[in-house]
Amino acid sequence: MLSSPSPVRQLVLSLLALPPLFLTVSIIAGFPYPPNPPVIHSSLANLPSSCASWSVYPEDYYQGGSYVVFPHGRTRYWLIGPGEGPRVVLIHGLSIPAIVWKDVAPVLASRGYRVLLYDLYGRGYSDAPDVTYDVSLHTTQLALLMQHIRWDNVYVVGLSMGGGIASAFAVQFPHLVNGKVALVASAGIIESADISRTAKFMSSPIVQSVSSLPPFQHYMRRLANGSSTSELKAINPIQEIVRLQSAHLPHYNAAVASSLREGPIRGLAYAFSALSNSSNEILLIHGTADKTVPYKYTSKIQALVPQAKLVTITDGGHDITVTHAEEVNAALLHFLSGGLRSGEVNSFDWTNTRREHEPTTRRHVLRYNSKRWRRYVNERNWHLRLLAALRPIQVQVPVLALTSLFTLSSLVPPAALSPHTYCPPYLHRVGFSLAFGVATWAFASGDVRNGTGIATEPLFPL
């Protein structure tokens, strides 16, 4: 005859079986909580007037500026040029707001075009919603903006990531495109192998979580605020605005990282293929020296869009709207006004089209990126000289090796060491802290201020 289970055994079985059962029922029958309202982070407009961003990229950088509130926050936009002229929208790239069009937009406006510029979500003076920065977020922002200003259709011009947005916009909202799409140094089908290691590292969720901590943000702001007024006048404003956004905007780095991971940087081959089946005219403008979006992608885009016309800018880098503005403007004006044969660039009068405070020659622009200028700045800043010394890979490897060594040694208690070994209890922990601090400082802030340190390329150069 079998004996019945003891009360203790029944209790143990109940404790083991009932919690999973209740959890399963709760998951199946549970109703989700009501959705939380979207979290909207601030923009450059919320910074104090003493911040350097107001002198580098003021709110009224272009005339005709205004704000409009959308479900994902405010968007800053500008309308310049004659009101009855042909309509053109300029879409900037991953990290630099509408200031990147400073040498293009005034020229188009002076030639009779009505030009729309705006800051993408998370950049410049547009708010940064705490959402995924995918293709639909960016294309919907432009569609809502066109609805707000009552534009039925428009010529679309996109730079870098803006080229990917322009392509997807032409596919998702074909009725809003007036038959012409210009892609300048366009992203959209970049392969992971061509994205810099620094960008991949800085866009990882773990690094973004660390960089959002108050001590890290305070240190970034201190570095960015270290520039004097005379230094700000000499620094390239295009580079400086990226550093100021990274230091002062709480969600800028996360927005850029999300765009890099889930945004219109990669995976848009379907959009380019759909463009080939449309009636839109497509223009590609690309520099042969572009290291961010290599020139090889022009042939890949043309394979997807056979009717695309290509204008090649010899020795042009990724920032060709600044360094080769004359060639870019000539190609855009000819394309928008009539037609353009592949490889053809017409010249036009460039007189009186620049602002008085802007560089007047390409050599003047490139001077800010010269080695001599960086060396001059480094000599005046001891911490930048230290970061420059940490740049070579021969130095990075020992620093990381020391970090790993001290990490392992910190796990070994001093009592476990040989009694003849002198090792104060705090020594290995102090060494670990120093090594980890140096390595983190070099990786995280090497590119914060003047492009020096371990990160030899911009963190988010698109």
C-alpha positions in Angstrom: 0.0 0.0 0.0 1.4 3.4 -1.1 1.8 6.0 1.6 0.4 9.5 1.0 2.8 12.4 0.5 3.8 14.2 3.6 2.4 17.7 4.2 5.9 19.2 3.9 6.4 17.5 0.5 3.0 18.9 -0.7 3.9 22.4 0.4 7.2 22.2 -1.4 5.5 21.0 -4.6 2.9 23.8 -4.3 5.6 26.4 -3.9 7.4 25.2 -7.0 4.3 24.7 -9.2 2.0 27.6 -8.3 4.3 30.7 -9.0 5.0 29.6 -12.6 1.3 28.8 -13.1 0.2 32.2 -11.8 2.9 34.0 -13.9 1.7 32.2 -17.0 -1.9 33.1 -16.4 -1.0 36.7 -15.7 1.0 37.0 -18.9 -1.8 35.4 -21.0 -4.7 37.3 -19.4 -3.0 40.5 -18.4 -3.9 43.8 -20.1 -1.1 46.2 -21.0 -0.7 49.4 -19.2 -1.8 52.6 -21.0 0.8 54.1 -23.2 3.0 56.8 -21.8 3.2 60.2 -23.5 6.3 60.6 -25.7 9.3 62.0 -23.9 10.5 65.1 -25.8 14.1 66.4 -25.1 15.2 69.9 -25.6 17.0 71.5 -28.5 19.6 74.3 -29.0 16.7 76.8 -28.5 16.6 75.9 -24.8 20.3 76.7 -24.1 21.2 79.9 -22.3 22.3 82.9 -24.3 25.9 82.5 -22.9 26.3 79.2 -24.8 28.7 79.3 -27.7 26.1 77.7 -30.0 24.3 81.0 -30.3 27.3 82.6 -31.9 28.2 79.6 -34.1 24.7 78.7 -35.3 22.1 81.3 -34.1 18.4 80.7 -34.3 18.0 83.3 -37.1 21.0 81.9 -39.2 18.6 82.1 -42.2 15.8 84.6 -42.7 12.2 83.5 -42.6 12.6 81.1 -39.6 9.7 79.7 -37.6 8.6 76.8 -35.5 5.8 74.3 -35.9 4.7 71.7 -33.3 4.2 68.1 -34.5 3.4 65.0 -32.4 7.1 64.3 -31.9 8.0 67.9 -30.9 8.8 71.2 -32.4 10.5 71.5 -35.8 12.6 74.6 -36.8 12.4 75.6 -40.4 13.3 78.5 -42.7 11.8 79.7 -46.0 14.1 81.9 -48.1 13.9 83.2 -51.7 11.0 84.6 -53.7 7.6 83.3 -52.6 6.5 82.4 -56.2 9.7 80.7 -57.2 10.1 77.0 -57.9 10.1 75.1 -54.6 13.2 73.2 -53.3 13.7 71.4 -50.0 17.2 70.8 -48.6 17.6 67.9 -46.2 20.8 67.8 -44.1 22.7 64.7 -43.0 23.3 62.7 -39.8 25.0 65.0 -37.4 25.1 68.6 -38.8 21.9 70.6 -38.9 20.8 73.0 -41.6 24.0 75.1 -41.3 25.6 72.6 -43.6 23.7 74.3 -46.5 25.1 77.8 -45.7 26.9 78.0 -49.1 24.1 76.4 -51.1 20.7 77.7 -49.9 21.5 81.5 -50.4 22.7 80.8 -54.0 19.5 78.9 -54.9 17.4 81.7 -53.3 19.3 84.3 -55.3 18.5 82.4 -58.5 14.8 82.6 -57.9 14.1 79.4 -56.0 11.9 79.2 -52.9 14.1 77.2 -50.5 12.9 75.2 -47.5 15.5 74.3 -44.9 14.8 72.6 -41.6 16.5 70.7 -38.7 15.8 67.0 -38.5 14.5 65.7 -35.2 17.3 65.6 -32.6 19.5 68.1 -34.3 19.9 71.9 -34.1 16.7 73.7 -33.1 14.3 70.8 -33.6 13.2 68.8 -30.5 14.5 65.3 -29.9 11.8 62.7 -29.2 12.8 59.6 -27.3 11.8 57.2 -30.1 13.5 55.1 -32.7 15.0 57.3 -35.4 14.0 55.2 -38.4 13.2 56.1 -42.0 9.5 56.7 -41.3 10.2 59.3 -38.6 12.3 61.4 -40.9 10.0 61.1 -44.0 6.9 61.8 -42.0 8.5 64.9 -40.5 9.0 66.4 -44.0 5.5 65.4 -45.1 4.0 67.1 -42.1 6.1 70.2 -42.6 5.1 70.5 -46.3 1.4 70.2 -45.2 2.0 73.0 -42.7 3.4 75.4 -45.2 0.8 74.3 -47.8 3.2 73.0 -50.4 1.7 70.5 -52.8 5.1 69.3 -54.3 8.7 70.2 -54.3 12.1 69.4 -55.7 14.0 67.3 -53.2 17.8 67.6 -52.4 19.4 65.4 -49.8 22.9 65.4 -48.4 24.5 62.2 -47.0 21.8 60.6 -44.7 19.5 63.3 -46.2 20.0 61.5 -49.5 18.5 58.4 -48.0 15.6 60.4 -46.6 15.0 62.0 -50.0 15.0 58.6 -51.7 12.6 57.1 -49.2 10.4 60.3 -49.2 10.1 60.1 -53.0 8.9 56.5 -52.7 6.6 56.9 -49.7 5.1 60.3 -50.8 5.5 60.3 -54.6 2.7 62.9 -55.0 4.8 65.4 -53.0 7.8 65.2 -55.3 7.9 67.5 -58.3 9.8 65.2 -60.6 13.4 65.8 -59.5 15.5 64.3 -56.7 19.2 65.3 -56.2 21.4 63.2 -53.9 24.6 64.7 -52.7 27.1 62.3 -51.3 24.1 60.1 -50.6 24.0 57.4 -48.0 21.3 54.7 -47.9 23.0 51.6 -48.9 26.2 51.8 -46.9 27.7 48.5 -45.9 28.6 47.9 -42.2 32.3 47.4 -43.2 32.4 51.0 -44.4 31.1 52.5 -41.1 34.0 53.6 -38.9 34.9 51.6 -35.8 34.5 54.8 -33.8 31.0 55.3 -35.0 30.0 51.7 -34.3 31.5 51.9 -30.8 29.9 55.3 -29.9 26.5 54.2 -31.2 26.3 51.0 -29.1 23.5 51.0 -26.5 26.0 50.5 -23.6 28.2 53.5 -24.6 25.0 55.6 -25.1 23.9 54.6 -21.6 27.3 55.6 -20.1 27.5 58.9 -22.1 24.0 59.9 -20.8 25.2 59.9 -17.2 25.5 63.3 -15.6 29.2 63.1 -14.8 30.0 62.3 -18.5 27.7 65.1 -19.8 29.3 67.6 -17.3 32.7 66.7 -18.6 31.7 67.1 -22.2 30.1 70.5 -21.5 33.3 71.6 -19.7 35.4 70.7 -22.7 33.0 72.4 -25.2 32.8 75.6 -23.0 36.6 75.8 -22.8 36.9 77.6 -26.1 37.3 81.3 -25.9 35.6 83.8 -28.2 38.8 84.2 -30.3 39.1 80.4 -30.7 35.4 80.1 -31.8 36.0 82.6 -34.6 38.9 80.5 -35.9 37.3 77.1 -35.6 35.3 75.7 -38.4 31.7 76.3 -37.5 30.6 73.0 -39.2 32.8 71.0 -36.9 32.1 73.1 -33.8 28.3 72.8 -34.0 28.7 69.0 -33.8 30.7 69.2 -30.7 28.4 71.8 -29.1 25.3 69.6 -29.8 27.1 66.5 -28.4 28.0 68.4 -25.2 24.9 70.4 -24.5 21.9 68.5 -26.0 20.9 65.6 -23.7 19.5 63.4 -26.5 21.6 64.4 -29.4 24.1 61.5 -29.2 21.2 59.0 -28.7 19.4 60.4 -31.7 22.4 60.2 -33.9 23.2 56.7 -32.7 19.7 55.5 -33.3 19.8 57.0 -36.8 23.0 55.2 -37.5 21.6 51.8 -36.3 18.0 52.0 -37.5 17.8 55.0 -39.7 18.2 55.8 -43.4 21.9 55.0 -43.5 21.6 51.4 -44.7 19.0 49.1 -46.1 17.4 51.4 -48.6 18.1 49.4 -51.7 14.4 48.9 -52.1 13.8 52.7 -52.2 16.4 53.2 -54.9 14.9 50.3 -56.9 11.5 51.9 -56.6 12.9 55.2 -57.9 14.0 53.5 -61.1 10.3 52.7 -61.8 9.2 56.3 -61.2 9.2 59.2 -63.6 11.5 61.3 -61.4 14.8 62.6 -62.7 17.7 61.6 -60.4 21.0 63.5 -60.0 24.0 62.1 -58.1 26.7 64.5 -56.9 29.7 62.7 -55.3 33.3 63.5 -54.5 36.1 61.0 -55.4 37.9 61.5 -52.0 34.8 60.8 -49.9 35.9 58.6 -47.0 32.5 58.6 -45.2 30.4 57.4 -48.1 33.0 56.1 -50.5 32.7 57.0 -54.2 32.1 53.3 -55.1 28.5 53.7 -53.9 27.7 55.9 -56.9 28.0 52.9 -59.2 25.9 50.8 -56.9 23.1 53.4 -56.8 23.3 53.7 -60.6 22.9 50.0 -60.9 19.7 50.3 -58.9 18.6 53.6 -60.6 19.9 53.3 -64.2 18.5 56.7 -65.2 20.4 58.5 -62.5 22.9 61.1 -63.8 26.2 61.4 -62.1 28.3 64.5 -61.5 31.8 63.6 -60.1 33.7 66.2 -58.1 37.4 65.4 -58.3 39.2 65.3 -54.9 35.9 66.2 -53.2 35.4 64.8 -49.7 32.1 64.2 -47.9 31.6 67.9 -47.0 31.4 69.0 -50.6 28.6 71.5 -49.9 31.2 73.5 -48.0 34.6 72.8 -49.7 33.2 72.5 -53.3 30.1 74.7 -53.0 30.6 76.3 -56.4 30.6 72.9 -58.2 27.6 71.7 -56.2 25.6 74.8 -56.9 26.4 74.7 -60.6 25.2 71.1 -60.9 22.1 71.8 -58.8 21.1 74.9 -60.7 21.6 73.3 -64.1 19.7 70.1 -63.0 16.7 72.0 -61.5 16.4 74.5 -64.3 16.5 72.1 -67.2 18.7 69.1 -67.6 22.2 67.7 -67.1 24.2 65.2 -69.0 26.1 62.7 -66.9 29.4 64.2 -65.8 28.6 67.8 -67.0 29.1 70.8 -64.6 28.5 74.3 -65.9 30.2 77.3 -64.3 28.3 80.4 -63.2 29.0 83.7 -61.7 29.8 83.2 -58.0 30.2 86.9 -57.2 28.2 88.4 -54.3 26.7 85.1 -53.2 28.5 84.5 -50.0 28.0 86.3 -46.7 30.6 88.7 -45.6 31.6 86.7 -42.5 31.9 83.4 -44.4 35.2 82.1 -45.9 35.7 83.5 -49.4 38.0 80.8 -50.9 38.2 77.1 -50.7 41.8 77.4 -49.3 40.4 79.5 -46.5 37.9 76.7 -45.6 40.5 73.9 -45.8 42.9 75.9 -43.6 40.8 74.9 -40.6 41.3 71.2 -41.3 45.1 71.5 -41.9 47.6 69.7 -39.9 49.4 72.9 -39.0 46.2 74.3 -37.5 45.6 71.2 -35.4 49.2 71.3 -34.3 48.9 74.9 -33.3 45.8 74.2 -31.2 47.4 71.2 -29.6 50.4 73.2 -28.4 48.1 75.4 -26.4 46.2 72.6 -24.7 48.2 70.0 -22.7 45.3 67.6 -22.5 45.0 67.6 -26.3 48.7 66.8 -26.6 48.2 63.9 -24.2 45.3 62.6 -26.3 47.3 63.0 -29.5 50.0 60.9 -27.9 47.5 58.2 -27.2 46.4 58.1 -30.9 48.8 55.5 -32.3 47.7 51.9 -32.1 51.1 51.0 -30.5 50.0 53.1 -27.5 46.3 52.0 -27.5 47.1 48.3 -27.1 49.4 48.7 -24.0 46.8 51.0 -22.4 44.0 48.5 -22.9 46.3 45.6 -21.9 47.1 47.4 -18.6 43.4 48.0 -18.1 42.7 44.3 -18.5 45.6 43.4 -16.2 44.5 45.7 -13.4 40.9 44.5 -13.9 42.0 40.9 -13.3 44.3 41.8 -10.4 41.4 43.7 -8.7 39.6 40.3 -8.5 42.4 38.8 -6.5 42.4 39.7 -2.8 45.7 40.8 -1.3 45.5 37.9 1.2 45.8 35.4 -1.6 49.2 36.7 -2.7 52.5 35.5 -1.5 53.4 36.6 2.0 56.7 38.0 0.6 54.9 40.1 -1.9 54.3 43.7 -0.8 50.9 44.8 -2.2 48.9 47.3 -0.2 45.1 46.5 -0.4 44.3 49.6 -2.3 47.2 49.6 -4.8 45.8 47.4 -7.5 42.4 49.2 -7.3 44.0 52.6 -7.7 46.0 51.3 -10.7 42.8 49.9 -12.2 41.0 53.2 -11.7 43.8 55.2 -13.3 44.2 52.9 -16.3 40.5 52.6 -16.9 40.1 56.4 -16.6 42.9 57.0 -19.1 41.5 54.5 -21.6 37.9 55.8 -21.3 39.0 59.4 -21.5 41.0 58.7 -24.7 38.2 56.8 -26.4 35.3 58.9 -25.3 36.7 62.5 -25.5 39.4 62.1 -28.0 37.3 63.7 -30.7 35.3 66.2 -28.5 37.0 69.4 -29.3 39.6 69.6 -32.0 39.6 66.3 -33.8 42.5 64.8 -31.9 42.9 61.7 -29.7 42.4 58.1 -30.5 39.3 58.8 -32.7 41.0 59.9 -35.9 37.8 60.3 -37.8 34.6 62.2 -36.7 32.4 60.3 -34.3 29.4 60.7 -36.5 30.7 62.1 -39.8 27.6 61.6 -42.0 
